[in-house]
Amino acid sequence: MRAQYDGYSFPLRDEVTREKVRFRNRYGIELCGDLYLPKAAGGKLAAVAVAGPFGAVKEQCAGLYAEELAFRGFAALAFDPSFIGESGGEARNVASPDINTEDFCAAVDFLCTRDFVEPEQVGILGICGFGGMALNAAAMDTRIKATVSSTMYDMTRVNAKGYFDAADSAQARYETKKALNAQRTLDYKNGVCARAGGVVDPLPEDAPFFVRDYYDYYKTQRGYTERSLNSNEGWNVTSALSFLNMPILRYSNEIRSAVLVIHGEKAHSCYFSKDAFAEMVRDNPYADNKELLLIPGAVHTDLYDRKDIIPFDRIERFFRENLK
């Protein structure tokens, strides 16, 4: 199977240009991104850095969001996070709550220093697991003037506590750590990191809906791309280790800049956004510029690529109002 549009899961409109760019984060890892610009633009532009979902690459829905934002007049940078896709970093196929948060800040570095970007008008947009990373970056980086999270996962919460916090116990975490650290020993002995496997294929008859939802995106022409971890061999088995004891949203209620949290009302993951939003506005004197937007009837991957469902008009208006 190949991606539909020359390696991408979406078409590029005539009104938008796409250019490959490279930049480094503060750990020295070279990141690769696609810079989308409106052909008819003049003067300095507001800009948005886009990443996600967790295990996806820029040729999938991050690029789709960026292309749409460029069509609407923004400079938009869709990038591969460290260790995956065309970005650098060794070992491959591993994630880090710290480094992947930094990746957003490095994208802001890049955008703020372009001569066609107004440096005081830079925002970020994170999808799925990188929605959580985006909120974490917004809590740290005061240059980020507006943040959108779409169909957000808190990857530290789900790894440490399981879905719906069903494995939230010291014993459950201990058993997980024990298994992952045993795998570390095997990986070191074998000289290669075992992979966890991407979205299950073939799809079991008794697969729960959320697994079918992921399969419909990552394992069909709708969203398949060659570099995507979720479409292929998945993350390293041990990739989850650092997420077990590093809650990324600890200081989200100190975010002063504007935030729009978007989620599908019927998504299995909706509780992540509801709870994260409630925590973000709790005792926050800057709660007035925060909004939770639930999309009626939408499931998790509807906000990956369903342009009839993704509220792009609202996203555009949010960035126009707050990147000025």
N, C-alpha and C positions, 0 to 999 in steps of 0.2 A: 504493500500500500504506500502511496505517496501523498503528500499534502496537495491540496487542490490547485494552488496558485504559485507555481515556481518555488516550492518549499514553504509557502505560507498558507494558513488556513482561511484567508480572507483576501479579497481583491484590493488592488490599489487604484483609487480613482484618479482620473486625469488631472484633477484640480490639486493634487497633493504630490509632493516629492518625498522620496525616501533615500537616505544616505547612511551608509555604515560609518559609525564613529567608535573611537576607543578612548578610554580614560582610566585613571587609576584611583583606587580608594586609598585611604590612609594607611592601609596595611601593605600597600605596594602591589596589590592584585590588579591586573589589567582587566577591565570590564569592556564588553562589547555591546553596543546598542544600535538601534535604528532610529535616526533622527527624522521625524516627519515635519514638513513645513508646508504651509499653504502657498501655492504658486503665486497667488495674487497679493501676497502680503507686502506691506510697505511700512517702514519705520520699525521701531522696537516692538517686540511681541511679549505678551505674557506667556509663560512656559510651564509645562507640567511633565514630571518624570513618572513613568508608569512601569509597574512590575507585577508579576504573578500570573497565574496561581502558583501554589506550592507544588513544584515538580513540573511546571510548564516552562516554556521558553518564549522569547520575544516574537517568534513567528506565529504564536497562537493569540490568545485573547488580549494580552498586553498590547500587542501590535494593533489589534482591531480597535481597542480604545484609543490608542495614540493616533491612528489614522483618522478616526472620527473627530478627535479634538483638533487635529490639523485642518481638516475640512471646515471646521467651525472657526478657524482663525488663530489657533494657538500654535506655538512651537511645542512639539511633544516628543519625548524621548522614551521609547520602549527599550528596556535593557535586560540582558541575561544577568542574573545574580552571580556572585562568585561561585566557582566550582562546577557550574553547569553551562550547557549550551556552548556558545562561542567565547564565553568569558574564561579568564585564566583561573589559577589556583589549583594547588595540589594538596590532598588527593582529590580525585574527581568524585562527583555525585554525592557530595556531603553538604549539609546545611549547618548554619550557625546563627543563633538569635542575635549575637553581637555583630558578626561580620555582615550578615544580610541586612541588618538595620543600617549599618555603615554604608552599604551599597546605595541606599537611597540618598544618603548625605553626599556621597561621591557624585551621584548624578546631579545633585544640586550644585556642587562645585563646578561641574562641567557647564551646566546651563547658565549659572550666574556670570560666567566669564566669556560667554559668546557675545559678539558685538551686536547681534540682532535680537538679543533678549534684554528686557528691562529687569535688572537684578533684584529689584524690590517687588517683582511680580512673578514669583516662582512658587509653584505648588507641587504636590505629589498625589498619586493615585495608586492604591494597592488593591489587588484582587485576591480573594481567598486567603491563603496563609500569608501573603504579602500585604493584605489589609492590616493584619496585626502588626507586621513590621513597620508599615507606614505610620500607624498611630504611635508606635514606639519612637520612630524618627521624629515625629512632630513634637513629642514630649522633650526631645533633646536639642533639636536644631531650630534656633530662633529665626533662621533665614526662610524657613518654610512658612508661607503666609496662609495657605489653605490646604486641607487634606481631605481626600475622599477615600473611604474604604468601601469596597463592593463585595458582597457575599463573603464576609470576613470570617476567617478562622483565627483563633488564638492558638497557635501551634504549641506553645509552652503548656497551656492548660490541657489540651487534648492528649498530649504525650504524658503528662504527669498524672492525669486523673481519669483518662479514658473518656469516651463519648458520654455526654450527660453526667459526667463526674462519677460514673458507675464503678470506677476502679480507684477511687480516692481514699487510699489507705496506705499507711507506711509499709505494710506487708506486700501489697500489690506492687508498689514502686520498687521494693527490695527485689522481688522476683523478676521484674523487668530489668533492673540494673544487673542482676546476677546473670541473666541470659545474654544481655548485650555485652557485658564484660568478658564472658566466656567466648563470645564471637570475636571480640578484639584479639584474644589470644590466638584463635584460629587464623584470623586475618594476618596477623604478624608472622605466624609460622608459615602460612601459605604464600606470603608475599603479595597477596591481592585481597581486596575487600569484597566480601560476598555481597551480592545485590539482593534487595528485598523483593524485586519484581514490581512491575508497574500495575496498572489496573488489570484485574484478573481477566484472562482470556484463554479458553472460551468461557463465556458467562454461564455460571451454574444456573440450573433451572430454579433453584430456591434462593437465588441472590436477593438480598433486600433492595428496596427501591433506590437507596442512595448509591449503591454499587452499580445498579443499572443506569442510573443518572450519569455517573462518571464514565461508564463504558460507552454510552451513547455519544459522549464528547470525545474522549481520548482514543477510542479504538475504532472509530468510524471516520469516514472522510470529512465529517463535520469539523473535527478538530485535530485529527492526527497530523503530527509532523515528525520528521526523522530524528530530531534532537531531543524531543520531549522525554523526560524521565518517565512520566506517567503513561505515555504511549508505548514505552518499551521496557527496559530492564529495571526501572525504578531506582530509588535511593540506595546507598549503602545501608546494610542492615543496622550498622552502629550509628547511623546519622542522628538518631533520636536522642542519643545520650545527653548532649548538652542542653536539651530542652527540658529535661526532667526536673531541674532545680533552678531554672532561671526565668521567673515570670516576667514577661516583657512589658506588661501594661501596669506595672507597679505605680508609676507616676503620671498616668494618663489624666488624672484629675487636676494636674498642674498645666495642662495645655492651654495656652492663651489664644492661639490662633484659631481660625474657623475650621470646623470639622463637619463633614456630611457623611453619615454612616448609612449605607444602603444595603438592604437584604430582602430576599424573597420571603414572603410570609409563610410559604409552605416548605421552605428549605429545611432539611434535617439540621442544618448548621445555624439556624436563625437565632438560637439562644446565645451564641457567641456575641453577635452584634447587640442584642438586647441587653445582655449583662455588661458588656464593655461600655455601652453608652451610659447606662445607669451609673457605673463606676466613674466614668469620665466627668459627668456633671455633678457628682456628689461633692458638696462643699467646695465647688469650683466657682470662684467669683467671676469667671469668664464663661459661664454656661450659656449665655444668651446667643452666642454665635455657633452653637452646636445643634445638630438636627439628626434625628433618626427617621429614615424614610423606609417604610415597609411596602413592598410591591405585592399587591393582592394576587394570590394564586401562583406566584412564581416559585420555582424550586431552585436548588443551588446553582446548577449549570445554566439555567436560563439567563443569568447575569454574566455568563462568559461571552456569549455571542448573539443572543437573541435581540437584534436591534429593535424589534417591535415591542420589547419588554424593558430593556435597559433604559433608564430615564435620562437619555442624553440631553434633552432640553433642560432638565433640572440641573444636571451636572454642569452644563455650560453656564447657566445662570448663576450657579453657586460660585464658579471660578471668576466670572465677570464681576460679581459683586465684591469678591474678597481679594482678587489680584489686581489692585488698583492703588 
